[in-house]
């Protein structure tokens, strides 16, 4: 089942969790855990990327400022 369909199923489970069997709750828990882990990994990777961008920007900016300083 593709992620969009799985997500839609989980949304329904969340809406009706009180009346659904445990197997549906486990299905939702598994999906939410996978989504959480994937989101956390993406945030970590984006944070690393952002740090590298900032370092590169600062490096280039410093060189530019050194070249354009009036003497």
ZADO-397469 format. One line per field, with one value per residue (C-alpha): residue number from 1; residue in three letters; x, y, z. Coordinates in steps of 0.001 Angstrom, whole numbers, always signed. Last residue first. Example, Ala and Ser with C-alpha at 12.3 -4.5 7.8 and 13.67 -1.06 7.14 Angstrom:
<pts>
num <- c(2_1)
residu <- c(SER_ALA)
px <- c(+13670_+12300)
py <- c(-1060_-4500)
pz <- c(+7140_+7800)
</pts>
This chain:
<pts>
num <- c(71_70_69_68_67_66_65_64_63_62_61_60_59_58_57_56_55_54_53_52_51_50_49_48_47_46_45_44_43_42_41_40_39_38_37_36_35_34_33_32_31_30_29_28_27_26_25_24_23_22_21_20_19_18_17_16_15_14_13_12_11_10_9_8_7_6_5_4_3_2_1)
residu <- c(UNK_UNK_UNK_UNK_UNK_UNK_UNK_UNK_UNK_UNK_UNK_UNK_UNK_UNK_UNK_UNK_UNK_UNK_UNK_UNK_UNK_UNK_UNK_UNK_UNK_UNK_UNK_UNK_UNK_UNK_UNK_UNK_UNK_UNK_UNK_UNK_UNK_UNK_UNK_UNK_UNK_UNK_UNK_UNK_UNK_UNK_UNK_UNK_UNK_UNK_UNK_UNK_UNK_UNK_UNK_UNK_UNK_UNK_UNK_UNK_UNK_UNK_UNK_UNK_UNK_UNK_UNK_UNK_UNK_UNK_UNK)
px <- c(+43043_+39407_+38235_+36936_+39196_+38979_+35191_+34945_+37123_+35012_+31801_+33084_+33935_+30734_+28626_+30452_+30016_+26318_+25747_+27518_+25375_+22216_+23180_+23755_+20381_+18729_+20152_+18974_+15517_+15241_+16260_+13614_+10957_+11827_+11806_+8449_+6925_+8087_+6753_+3437_+3044_+3816_+1440_-1322_-988_-853_-4102_-5658_-4598_-5994_-9528_-11293_-14008_-11957_-9520_-12142_-10521_-6979_-7847_-9241_-6060_-4069_-5971_-5292_-1603_-1475_-3176_-655_+2246_+1506_+0)
py <- c(+50864_+50337_+46811_+45144_+42108_+41288_+41703_+39288_+36735_+37006_+36694_+33573_+31853_+33028_+31681_+28363_+27991_+28896_+26444_+23690_+24372_+24346_+20984_+19517_+20875_+19479_+16036_+16153_+17382_+14666_+11983_+13223_+13207_+9644_+8486_+10152_+8770_+5248_+5565_+6964_+4082_+1465_+3090_+3267_-425_-1274_+633_-1208_-4579_-3483_-3339_-52_+1693_+4166_+4837_+6344_+9622_+8308_+5182_+7322_+9387_+6137_+4888_+8163_+7879_+4309_+5417_+8228_+5948_+3338_+0)
pz <- c(+2845_+2037_+2758_-383_-519_+3182_+3072_+158_+1928_+5089_+3083_+1313_+4591_+6265_+3417_+3434_+7186_+6966_+4164_+6076_+9148_+7013_+5547_+8993_+10129_+7007_+7738_+11366_+10326_+7686_+10176_+12652_+9933_+8895_+12524_+13208_+10017_+10847_+14411_+13125_+10672_+13305_+15814_+13211_+12344_+16057_+16566_+13641_+15086_+18463_+17134_+16363_+18390_+20405_+17557_+15252_+14177_+14641_+12665_+9864_+9756_+9756_+6698_+4893_+5744_+4409_+1219_+766_+1720_-939_+0)
</pts>
